Amino acid sequence: MIKTICSFNKTLQQLLACLTLLCLFTPSVNAQTAIPQGPYPNRAIKFIVPITPGGSNDVVARIIANKLTDLWSQPVVVDNRPGAGMNLGADLVAKSPPDGYTWLLGANNIFVTNPHVGKVPFDVFKDFQPVAQVASVPFVLVVSPTIPVKSVAELIDFAKKNPSALNYGSSGNGSPQQLASEMLNFEAGIQMQHVPYKGAVPAITDLLGGRIQVFIGAINSLLPYIKDNKLRLLGGAAGKRFAAFPDIPAIAETVPGVALDVWLGVFMPAGVPKEIVTKANNDIIKVLQMPDVRANLSSQGIEVSTSTPEALSATIKEDYNRWGRVIKSANIKGD
């Protein structure tokens, strides 16, 4: 009897020892989802860009990623995820773990216009943590040399005398290109016809070929063709002249009320610890203040424009309400 009890106790002790080891080497559910310990960052960061390579978002993201990789000795890897008017890439970030290792380089349309023109798979106010505004991208009005206009005033006059002659392109319904062009239509009392494309590149291709006549888009995409006299530059789409291009008149100088400010910002999923957001903000701004970075972006027509997380959040709320009114009044619908 005593021998049996001793044997049982020995077996029980062995079982308890095994369970202890199992607990030590099997991560709990909380451990699997917990924020990694140690100095941040201690592994690679995925930087989601919700457009194809080559656009403004992509250019800015790659410059920031390269500099932060050097600064942190950890890879910051750009991952292009285009689709659904940038909503696809944004949704991927919104649904990522809030550990600070998945970022979004987002344009303002994701947050302030997309929700007004169609259903989006995320809540712009609840699912994202703003980190920093990083740049503003000047939009400009250009025309094909096939039409005889050399100023905004001449374009408006031509449009009124030839009401069915002008088509403008955009990167899709509800895009910034359409919003700016419809604002010009409304404020100038003209009726240029909208031709939506699946991205700015095919729209510019047709503009160069004369199949559309008017386009309002990012200056960095249009600058090479302007310099080669393949497109004629008429004005800037912001409410005032660009600091980097003081000779370009603003459309608003001829048509008051036309103003489109396109900004880019870095975002993380909601719930990321404040200390991670603060470090990312500080180091992103440090990178953007580097003379070679500013010169590189300026040469492409992109202006450095930084902010705190709180200021970016306030900008989103203000722009969301302003563009909501514009979209509703123009009855603009998404694809």
C-alpha positions as CSV (number, residue, x, y, z in Angstrom):
1,M,0.0,0.0,0.0
2,I,2.8,2.4,1.0
3,K,4.7,1.5,-2.2
4,T,1.6,2.3,-4.3
5,I,1.1,5.7,-2.6
6,C,4.8,6.6,-3.1
7,S,4.6,5.6,-6.8
8,F,1.4,7.7,-7.2
9,N,3.2,10.7,-5.6
10,K,6.2,10.3,-7.8
11,T,3.9,10.2,-10.9
12,L,2.0,13.3,-9.7
13,Q,5.2,15.2,-9.2
14,Q,6.4,14.3,-12.7
15,L,3.1,15.5,-14.1
16,L,3.2,18.8,-12.2
17,A,6.8,19.3,-13.4
18,C,5.7,18.8,-17.0
19,L,2.8,21.2,-16.7
20,T,5.1,23.8,-15.3
21,L,7.5,23.4,-18.2
22,L,4.5,23.6,-20.6
23,C,3.4,26.8,-19.1
24,L,6.9,28.3,-19.3
25,F,7.3,27.5,-23.0
26,T,3.7,28.0,-24.3
27,P,2.8,31.7,-24.8
28,S,-0.6,32.7,-23.5
29,V,-3.2,34.5,-25.6
30,N,-2.3,37.8,-24.0
31,A,1.4,37.2,-24.6
32,Q,0.7,36.6,-28.3
33,T,-1.1,39.9,-28.7
34,A,1.0,41.9,-26.2
35,I,3.1,44.8,-27.3
36,P,6.8,43.7,-27.7
37,Q,9.0,44.7,-24.7
38,G,12.2,46.5,-25.0
39,P,13.3,49.7,-26.8
40,Y,11.2,50.7,-29.8
41,P,11.6,49.8,-32.5
42,N,13.3,46.4,-32.1
43,R,12.2,44.8,-35.3
44,A,11.1,45.7,-38.8
45,I,8.3,48.2,-39.4
46,K,5.8,47.7,-42.3
47,F,5.0,51.0,-44.0
48,I,1.8,50.7,-46.0
49,V,1.4,53.0,-49.0
50,P,-2.1,52.6,-50.5
51,I,-1.2,53.5,-54.1
52,T,1.1,52.1,-56.8
53,P,4.8,53.0,-56.8
54,G,5.8,56.5,-58.1
55,G,3.0,58.7,-56.7
56,S,3.4,61.4,-54.0
57,N,2.6,59.1,-51.1
58,D,5.1,56.5,-52.3
59,V,7.9,59.1,-52.9
60,V,7.5,60.6,-49.4
61,A,7.2,57.2,-47.7
62,R,10.4,55.8,-49.3
63,I,12.4,58.9,-48.3
64,I,11.2,58.7,-44.7
65,A,11.6,54.9,-44.6
66,N,15.2,55.0,-45.8
67,K,16.2,57.7,-43.3
68,L,14.5,56.0,-40.4
69,T,16.2,52.7,-41.3
70,D,19.6,54.4,-40.9
71,L,18.5,56.3,-37.8
72,W,17.0,53.3,-36.0
73,S,19.2,50.5,-37.4
74,Q,15.9,48.6,-38.0
75,P,14.3,48.2,-41.4
76,V,11.3,50.3,-42.3
77,V,9.9,48.5,-45.3
78,V,7.5,50.2,-47.8
79,D,4.6,47.9,-48.9
80,N,2.4,49.2,-51.7
81,R,-1.2,48.1,-51.3
82,P,-3.3,50.0,-53.9
83,G,-7.0,49.6,-54.5
84,A,-10.5,51.0,-53.7
85,G,-9.4,54.6,-53.6
86,M,-6.7,53.9,-51.0
87,N,-9.2,52.3,-48.7
88,L,-7.7,48.8,-49.2
89,G,-4.3,49.7,-47.7
90,A,-5.8,51.9,-45.1
91,D,-8.1,49.1,-43.9
92,L,-5.1,46.8,-43.6
93,V,-3.5,49.2,-41.2
94,A,-6.7,49.9,-39.3
95,K,-7.1,46.2,-38.5
96,S,-3.4,45.6,-37.6
97,P,-2.2,45.0,-34.0
98,P,-1.7,48.3,-32.1
99,D,2.0,47.6,-31.5
100,G,3.6,50.4,-33.5
101,Y,4.9,48.1,-36.3
102,T,2.4,48.8,-39.0
103,W,2.2,52.3,-40.4
104,L,0.1,54.1,-43.1
105,L,1.3,56.9,-45.4
106,G,-2.2,58.3,-46.1
107,A,-3.5,61.2,-48.1
108,N,-6.3,63.3,-46.8
109,N,-8.9,61.9,-49.1
110,I,-8.9,58.6,-47.1
111,F,-10.1,60.5,-44.0
112,V,-12.0,63.5,-45.2
113,T,-13.6,62.7,-48.6
114,N,-13.8,58.9,-49.0
115,P,-16.3,58.5,-46.2
116,H,-18.6,61.0,-47.9
117,V,-18.6,59.4,-51.4
118,G,-19.1,55.8,-50.4
119,K,-19.0,53.2,-47.7
120,V,-15.5,52.7,-46.1
121,P,-14.5,49.5,-44.1
122,F,-13.2,51.5,-41.2
123,D,-14.0,54.4,-38.9
124,V,-11.7,57.3,-39.6
125,F,-12.0,58.7,-36.1
126,K,-11.9,55.5,-34.1
127,D,-9.6,53.1,-36.0
128,F,-6.5,55.2,-36.6
129,Q,-3.9,56.9,-34.5
130,P,-2.6,60.1,-36.2
131,V,1.2,60.3,-35.8
132,A,2.3,63.3,-37.9
133,Q,1.5,65.3,-41.0
134,V,4.5,65.1,-43.2
135,A,3.9,66.9,-46.4
136,S,1.6,68.9,-48.6
137,V,1.3,68.2,-52.3
138,P,0.5,71.2,-54.5
139,F,-2.2,70.5,-57.1
140,V,-2.0,72.4,-60.3
141,L,-4.3,73.1,-63.3
142,V,-2.9,72.1,-66.6
143,V,-4.3,71.8,-70.1
144,S,-3.4,70.1,-73.3
145,P,-1.7,72.4,-75.8
146,T,-4.4,71.4,-78.3
147,I,-6.7,74.1,-76.8
148,P,-5.9,77.8,-77.3
149,V,-5.8,79.0,-73.7
150,K,-2.9,80.4,-71.7
151,S,-4.6,81.4,-68.4
152,V,-7.4,80.5,-66.1
153,A,-9.5,83.4,-67.4
154,E,-9.0,82.2,-71.0
155,L,-10.0,78.6,-70.0
156,I,-13.2,79.8,-68.5
157,D,-14.0,82.0,-71.5
158,F,-13.3,79.1,-73.8
159,A,-15.5,76.7,-71.8
160,K,-18.4,79.2,-71.8
161,K,-18.1,79.7,-75.6
162,N,-17.6,75.9,-76.3
163,P,-19.7,74.2,-73.6
164,S,-19.3,70.6,-75.0
165,A,-15.6,70.9,-75.9
166,L,-13.8,70.3,-72.6
167,N,-13.3,67.1,-70.7
168,Y,-11.4,66.8,-67.5
169,G,-9.8,63.7,-66.2
170,S,-9.4,62.3,-62.6
171,S,-8.1,59.2,-60.9
172,G,-11.7,58.1,-60.1
173,N,-15.0,59.3,-58.8
174,G,-14.6,61.1,-55.5
175,S,-10.9,61.7,-56.0
176,P,-9.2,65.0,-55.2
177,Q,-8.8,65.6,-59.0
178,Q,-12.6,65.4,-59.4
179,L,-13.3,67.5,-56.3
180,A,-11.0,70.3,-57.4
181,S,-12.4,70.3,-61.0
182,E,-16.0,70.3,-59.9
183,M,-15.2,73.1,-57.5
184,L,-13.9,75.1,-60.5
185,N,-17.0,74.1,-62.5
186,F,-19.2,75.4,-59.8
187,E,-17.4,78.6,-58.9
188,A,-16.7,79.6,-62.5
189,G,-20.1,78.7,-63.8
190,I,-18.8,76.3,-66.5
191,Q,-19.6,72.6,-67.4
192,M,-16.5,70.6,-68.2
193,Q,-17.3,66.9,-68.4
194,H,-15.8,64.4,-66.1
195,V,-13.8,61.4,-67.4
196,P,-12.8,59.1,-64.5
197,Y,-9.7,56.8,-64.8
198,K,-8.3,54.1,-62.6
199,G,-5.4,56.3,-61.4
200,A,-3.7,59.5,-62.3
201,V,-1.2,57.9,-64.7
202,P,-3.7,56.8,-67.4
203,A,-5.5,60.2,-67.1
204,I,-2.2,62.0,-67.7
205,T,-1.5,59.7,-70.7
206,D,-4.8,60.6,-72.3
207,L,-4.2,64.3,-71.5
208,L,-0.8,64.1,-73.3
209,G,-2.6,62.5,-76.2
210,G,-5.3,65.2,-76.4
211,R,-8.1,62.8,-75.6
212,I,-9.0,64.9,-72.6
213,Q,-8.2,68.6,-72.3
214,V,-8.0,69.5,-68.7
215,F,-6.5,68.0,-65.5
216,I,-5.9,69.2,-62.0
217,G,-3.4,66.9,-60.3
218,A,-0.2,66.7,-58.2
219,I,2.6,68.9,-59.5
220,N,5.3,66.2,-59.0
221,S,3.5,64.0,-61.6
222,L,3.0,66.8,-64.0
223,L,6.2,68.8,-63.7
224,P,8.3,66.9,-66.3
225,Y,5.6,67.4,-68.9
226,I,5.3,71.1,-68.0
227,K,9.0,71.6,-68.4
228,D,9.0,69.9,-71.8
229,N,6.1,72.1,-72.9
230,K,3.9,69.0,-73.4
231,L,1.3,70.4,-71.0
232,R,0.5,74.1,-70.3
233,L,0.4,75.2,-66.7
234,L,-2.4,77.6,-65.8
235,G,-2.5,77.9,-62.0
236,G,-2.2,76.3,-58.6
237,A,-5.2,74.7,-56.9
238,A,-4.5,75.9,-53.3
239,G,-6.0,79.1,-52.0
240,K,-2.8,81.0,-52.3
241,R,0.5,80.8,-54.3
242,F,2.9,78.0,-53.4
243,A,6.1,79.1,-51.6
244,A,8.2,76.9,-53.8
245,F,6.5,78.2,-57.0
246,P,5.8,81.9,-56.4
247,D,5.4,82.6,-60.1
248,I,2.5,80.2,-60.5
249,P,-0.8,82.1,-60.0
250,A,-3.5,80.5,-57.8
251,I,-6.7,79.7,-59.5
252,A,-8.4,81.5,-56.7
253,E,-6.9,84.8,-58.0
254,T,-9.2,84.5,-60.9
255,V,-12.0,82.3,-59.3
256,P,-12.3,83.1,-55.6
257,G,-13.4,80.0,-53.6
258,V,-11.4,77.4,-55.4
259,A,-9.0,75.9,-52.9
260,L,-7.7,72.3,-52.5
261,D,-5.1,71.5,-50.0
262,V,-3.7,68.0,-50.3
263,W,-1.8,66.8,-47.3
264,L,0.0,63.5,-46.4
265,G,0.3,62.0,-43.0
266,V,1.6,59.0,-41.1
267,F,-0.9,56.9,-39.1
268,M,-0.9,53.8,-36.9
269,P,-3.8,51.6,-35.7
270,A,-5.8,53.1,-32.8
271,G,-4.5,52.0,-29.4
272,V,-0.8,52.3,-30.0
273,P,0.9,53.4,-26.7
274,K,1.6,57.2,-26.5
275,E,5.3,56.8,-26.0
276,I,5.6,54.9,-29.3
277,V,3.6,57.6,-31.1
278,T,5.7,60.4,-29.6
279,K,9.0,58.7,-30.6
280,A,7.8,58.1,-34.1
281,N,6.5,61.7,-34.4
282,N,9.8,63.2,-33.1
283,D,12.0,61.1,-35.4
284,I,9.9,61.5,-38.5
285,I,10.1,65.3,-38.0
286,K,13.8,65.0,-37.4
287,V,14.2,63.2,-40.8
288,L,12.0,65.8,-42.6
289,Q,14.1,68.6,-41.3
290,M,17.3,67.2,-42.9
291,P,18.5,69.5,-45.7
292,D,18.9,66.7,-48.2
293,V,15.4,65.4,-47.6
294,R,13.9,68.9,-47.9
295,A,15.8,69.5,-51.1
296,N,14.8,66.1,-52.6
297,L,11.1,66.7,-51.9
298,S,11.2,70.3,-53.0
299,S,12.8,69.4,-56.4
300,Q,9.7,67.2,-57.0
301,G,7.3,69.9,-56.0
302,I,6.4,68.4,-52.6
303,E,6.5,70.7,-49.6
304,V,7.5,69.5,-46.1
305,S,4.7,70.2,-43.7
306,T,4.8,68.7,-40.2
307,S,2.5,68.6,-37.1
308,T,1.9,67.0,-33.8
309,P,-0.5,64.0,-33.6
310,E,-3.1,66.3,-31.9
311,A,-2.9,68.9,-34.7
312,L,-3.3,66.3,-37.4
313,S,-6.4,65.0,-35.6
314,A,-7.9,68.5,-35.5
315,T,-7.1,69.0,-39.2
316,I,-8.9,65.7,-40.1
317,K,-12.1,66.8,-38.2
318,E,-12.1,70.3,-39.8
319,D,-11.5,69.0,-43.4
320,Y,-14.0,66.2,-42.9
321,N,-16.8,68.7,-42.2
322,R,-15.7,71.1,-44.9
323,W,-15.5,68.6,-47.7
324,G,-18.6,66.9,-46.6
325,R,-20.5,70.0,-47.4
326,V,-18.8,70.4,-50.8
327,I,-19.5,66.7,-51.8
328,K,-23.1,66.9,-50.8
329,S,-23.8,70.1,-52.7
330,A,-22.1,68.7,-55.8
331,N,-23.8,65.3,-55.4
332,I,-20.5,63.5,-55.9
333,K,-20.7,59.7,-55.7
334,G,-17.9,57.1,-55.4
335,D,-17.2,54.3,-57.8
